[in-house]
Amino acid sequence: MSILVETRGRLRILTINRPQVKNALDIDTSRVLAQHFIEFCDDPEVWVAIITGSGTESFCAGGDLKKIGTYYASMTPAERLNRGETEPGFGGITRNLPVWKPVIAAINGFCLAGGLEIALACDLRVAEEHASFGLTEVKWGIIPGAGGTQRLPRLIGVDRALDLILTARKMPAEEALRCGLVSRLVPAGQALEKAVELAEQICENAPLAVRAAKEAVMRGLDMRLEEGLRLEQLLAEPLRQSDDAKEGPRAFAEKCKPQFRAR
C-alpha cells in the first residue's frame, strides 16, 4: 500500500510508503493521502494526525516527476487551473482542505519540493538530525506550486525563503532548526517517537479548544490586529458553552484529570 495507516488511541499515523522513489508521490498516492486526511477530519474519535515516510532515508522527496509530468501534460491549462482551484492539493493538505485538528510532520530524511510543502502545511515539524530541506522546483523549470512560495516566507521570512527557493539548495537540519523551519531536532530514528510524544501531550488538552486556538492563529495571520482580536472572541465564545469548558474547571476544583470528550 502506498499509504500506511495506524490508529493509536486518539492519534492517526499516516506513513508514505514508496521508499523505492524516496517516498515521492504520484497522483494516485497524493489522492489516497488526501482521502485519509478527509477521513481524519471527519472522525470524531481521532484528535491529532502524524505524517511521516517509510524507511530511514526520506520523509518525502516531492512529486514523482515522471508520472506527475505525464498527468499534467494530459490536461489543458484551463483543466489544470480548475483542478488547482477545486481539488485537495498535493498530499491532500496543501490546498483546498482546511484541517483544524493538529497535524505533525515526523521528518525522517529528505524533505524536498512537494515533501517540504506537505511539511509546511503541518502545524509542528519534528526532524531527525540527518534530514535536509529544500524547494528544488526551479531546477526543473517549475515553481513550488503546492504552497511553498506562500507558507515558507511566512514561516522563516522572505530573505531566507528566497535563498532556498531561488538557489534550489538543500538546507541541513541544524540550519532548519535555527531559522524556525522545524520545531524539534532529534537523533536518527526518533522523529516518529517524538512526534507521538507531542501528539499525546496535545491530546491531554481539550480538543475543541485546541482546534479553535489553531484556527484563530492561522486565520488571524492575514488580519489586522483588531480583526484578529474579533475573530479570537468569536471562536472563544462558543467554547464557553461546551461540555469540555465545564469539565476543565470541575477537574481543576476537584484536583483531578479532566475527561474531555470533544463536545
C-alpha positions as CSV (number, residue, x, y, z in Angstrom):
1,M,0.0,0.0,0.0
2,S,1.3,3.5,-0.9
3,I,-0.1,4.9,2.4
4,L,0.1,3.0,5.6
5,V,-2.5,4.0,8.3
6,E,-2.2,3.3,12.0
7,T,-4.5,4.5,14.8
8,R,-3.2,4.7,18.4
9,G,-6.0,5.8,20.6
10,R,-6.6,9.4,19.6
11,L,-3.7,9.5,17.1
12,R,-3.8,8.7,13.4
13,I,-0.4,8.0,11.9
14,L,-0.1,8.2,8.1
15,T,3.1,6.8,6.5
16,I,4.1,7.5,2.9
17,N,5.2,4.0,1.8
18,R,7.1,4.4,-1.5
19,P,10.7,4.0,-0.4
20,Q,11.8,2.9,-3.8
21,V,11.4,6.5,-5.0
22,K,12.3,8.2,-1.7
23,N,8.6,8.4,-0.8
24,A,7.8,10.7,-3.7
25,L,4.1,11.0,-4.5
26,D,2.4,10.2,-7.8
27,I,-1.1,11.5,-8.4
28,D,-2.8,8.3,-7.2
29,T,-0.8,8.3,-3.9
30,S,-1.5,12.0,-3.4
31,R,-5.2,11.4,-3.8
32,V,-5.1,8.5,-1.4
33,L,-3.3,10.7,1.2
34,A,-6.0,13.4,0.7
35,Q,-8.7,10.9,1.3
36,H,-7.1,9.8,4.5
37,F,-6.8,13.4,5.7
38,I,-10.5,13.9,4.9
39,E,-11.3,10.8,7.0
40,F,-9.1,12.1,9.8
41,C,-11.0,15.4,9.8
42,D,-14.4,13.6,9.9
43,D,-13.5,11.0,12.6
44,P,-14.6,12.4,16.0
45,E,-12.6,9.8,17.8
46,V,-9.2,10.9,16.4
47,W,-7.8,14.2,17.5
48,V,-4.2,14.5,16.1
49,A,-2.5,13.2,12.9
50,I,1.1,12.5,12.3
51,I,2.5,12.1,8.8
52,T,5.9,10.5,8.1
53,G,7.8,8.5,5.5
54,S,8.8,4.8,5.5
55,G,12.4,3.8,5.9
56,T,15.3,5.9,7.2
57,E,16.2,7.9,4.1
58,S,13.3,10.1,3.2
59,F,10.2,11.8,4.5
60,C,9.1,12.7,1.1
61,A,11.2,13.8,-1.9
62,G,8.3,15.6,-3.5
63,G,6.4,14.6,-6.6
64,D,7.2,11.7,-8.8
65,L,8.1,13.9,-11.7
66,K,7.9,11.2,-14.4
67,K,4.3,10.3,-13.6
68,I,3.1,13.7,-12.5
69,G,4.5,15.4,-15.6
70,T,2.6,13.0,-17.8
71,Y,-0.6,13.5,-15.8
72,Y,-0.4,17.3,-16.1
73,A,0.5,17.2,-19.8
74,S,-2.7,15.3,-20.4
75,M,-4.8,18.3,-19.4
76,T,-5.4,21.7,-20.9
77,P,-4.3,24.8,-18.9
78,A,-7.9,25.5,-18.0
79,E,-8.3,22.0,-16.7
80,R,-5.1,22.3,-14.6
81,L,-6.3,25.6,-13.2
82,N,-9.8,24.2,-12.3
83,R,-8.2,21.2,-10.6
84,G,-6.0,23.5,-8.6
85,E,-9.0,25.6,-7.5
86,T,-11.3,22.8,-6.6
87,E,-9.5,19.6,-5.6
88,P,-7.3,19.0,-2.5
89,G,-3.7,20.0,-3.2
90,F,-0.6,17.9,-3.3
91,G,-0.6,15.4,-0.4
92,G,-4.1,16.5,0.5
93,I,-3.4,19.3,2.9
94,T,-1.5,21.9,0.9
95,R,-4.6,23.4,-0.7
96,N,-8.4,23.3,-0.6
97,L,-8.7,21.1,2.5
98,P,-8.8,23.1,5.8
99,V,-7.7,20.9,8.7
100,W,-8.3,22.4,12.1
101,K,-7.2,19.4,14.0
102,P,-3.4,19.4,14.7
103,V,-1.1,17.7,12.2
104,I,2.6,16.9,13.0
105,A,5.2,16.0,10.4
106,A,7.8,13.4,11.6
107,I,10.6,14.1,9.2
108,N,13.0,11.2,8.9
109,G,15.2,12.2,6.0
110,F,14.9,14.1,2.7
111,C,12.1,16.7,2.8
112,L,12.2,18.2,-0.6
113,A,10.0,20.1,-3.1
114,G,6.4,18.9,-2.5
115,G,7.5,17.0,0.5
116,L,8.6,20.2,2.2
117,E,5.3,21.8,1.1
118,I,3.4,19.0,2.9
119,A,5.5,19.6,6.0
120,L,4.9,23.3,5.8
121,A,1.2,22.6,5.8
122,C,1.6,20.8,9.1
123,D,1.5,22.6,12.5
124,L,4.6,21.1,14.0
125,R,7.7,19.6,12.3
126,V,10.0,17.2,14.2
127,A,13.1,16.4,12.2
128,E,15.9,13.9,12.6
129,E,19.5,15.3,12.5
130,H,20.3,13.9,9.1
131,A,17.2,15.4,7.4
132,S,17.6,18.0,4.7
133,F,15.2,20.5,3.3
134,G,14.7,22.3,0.0
135,L,12.3,23.6,-2.6
136,T,14.1,22.5,-5.7
137,E,11.5,23.0,-8.3
138,V,13.2,25.8,-10.2
139,K,15.9,23.3,-11.2
140,W,13.3,21.5,-13.3
141,G,11.7,24.5,-14.8
142,I,8.7,24.9,-12.5
143,I,8.0,26.7,-9.2
144,P,6.9,25.4,-5.8
145,G,3.2,25.2,-6.6
146,A,1.8,23.5,-3.5
147,G,2.1,26.4,-1.1
148,G,5.9,26.7,-0.9
149,T,6.1,30.2,-2.2
150,Q,3.5,31.3,0.4
151,R,4.0,29.3,3.5
152,L,7.8,29.3,3.6
153,P,8.3,33.1,3.7
154,R,5.5,33.4,6.3
155,L,7.4,30.9,8.5
156,I,11.1,31.9,8.1
157,G,11.0,35.3,6.5
158,V,11.2,36.5,2.9
159,D,15.0,36.6,2.6
160,R,15.6,33.1,3.9
161,A,12.7,31.7,1.8
162,L,14.1,33.3,-1.4
163,D,17.5,31.9,-0.5
164,L,16.1,28.4,-0.6
165,I,13.6,28.9,-3.5
166,L,15.9,30.7,-5.9
167,T,19.0,28.6,-5.4
168,A,17.2,25.3,-5.0
169,R,19.8,24.4,-2.4
170,K,19.3,21.9,0.4
171,M,19.2,23.2,3.9
172,P,20.7,20.9,6.7
173,A,18.6,20.1,9.7
174,E,20.6,22.3,12.1
175,E,20.0,25.4,9.9
176,A,16.3,24.5,9.7
177,L,16.1,24.4,13.4
178,R,17.9,27.8,13.8
179,C,15.6,29.6,11.3
180,G,12.4,28.1,12.7
181,L,11.6,25.8,9.8
182,V,11.4,22.8,12.2
183,S,10.1,22.7,15.8
184,R,12.3,19.9,17.2
185,L,15.5,18.2,16.2
186,V,16.1,14.6,17.4
187,P,18.6,11.8,16.7
188,A,18.2,9.5,13.8
189,G,15.3,7.1,14.2
190,Q,13.5,9.2,16.8
191,A,11.3,11.6,14.8
192,L,8.1,9.4,15.0
193,E,8.7,8.7,18.7
194,K,9.0,12.4,19.5
195,A,6.0,13.3,17.3
196,V,3.9,10.7,19.1
197,E,5.0,12.2,22.4
198,L,4.0,15.7,21.2
199,A,0.7,14.4,19.9
200,E,-0.1,12.7,23.2
201,Q,0.7,15.9,25.0
202,I,-1.8,17.8,22.8
203,C,-4.4,15.1,23.4
204,E,-4.3,15.8,27.1
205,N,-5.9,19.1,26.3
206,A,-9.5,20.0,25.4
207,P,-9.8,19.1,21.7
208,L,-12.3,21.7,20.7
209,A,-10.2,24.4,22.4
210,V,-7.1,23.1,20.6
211,R,-8.8,23.3,17.2
212,A,-10.3,26.8,17.9
213,A,-6.9,28.0,19.0
214,K,-5.3,26.7,15.8
215,E,-8.0,28.3,13.7
216,A,-7.6,31.6,15.5
217,V,-3.8,31.6,14.9
218,M,-3.9,30.5,11.2
219,R,-6.9,32.7,10.1
220,G,-5.6,35.7,12.0
221,L,-2.2,35.7,10.3
222,D,-3.5,37.8,7.4
223,M,-5.8,40.1,9.5
224,R,-5.2,43.4,11.1
225,L,-4.9,43.1,14.9
226,E,-8.4,44.5,15.5
227,E,-9.9,41.9,13.1
228,G,-7.8,39.1,14.7
229,L,-9.0,40.0,18.2
230,R,-12.6,39.9,17.0
231,L,-12.0,36.5,15.4
232,E,-10.5,35.3,18.6
233,Q,-13.6,36.4,20.6
234,L,-15.9,34.8,18.0
235,L,-14.1,31.5,18.3
236,A,-13.8,31.7,22.1
237,E,-17.5,32.3,22.9
238,P,-19.0,29.1,21.6
239,L,-16.4,27.1,23.6
240,R,-17.7,28.6,26.8
241,Q,-21.0,26.7,26.2
242,S,-19.3,23.3,25.6
243,D,-19.3,20.4,28.0
244,D,-15.5,20.4,27.8
245,A,-15.5,24.0,29.1
246,K,-17.4,22.9,32.1
247,E,-15.2,19.8,32.6
248,G,-12.0,21.8,32.8
249,P,-13.0,24.0,35.8
250,R,-14.6,21.0,37.5
251,A,-11.4,18.9,37.3
252,F,-9.4,21.9,38.4
253,A,-11.5,22.4,41.5
254,E,-11.5,18.7,42.4
255,K,-7.8,18.4,41.6
256,C,-8.3,15.5,39.2
257,K,-7.5,14.9,35.5
258,P,-10.2,16.3,33.2
259,Q,-12.0,13.9,30.9
260,F,-12.6,15.8,27.7
261,R,-15.0,14.4,25.1
262,A,-14.9,17.0,22.3
263,R,-18.4,18.2,22.9
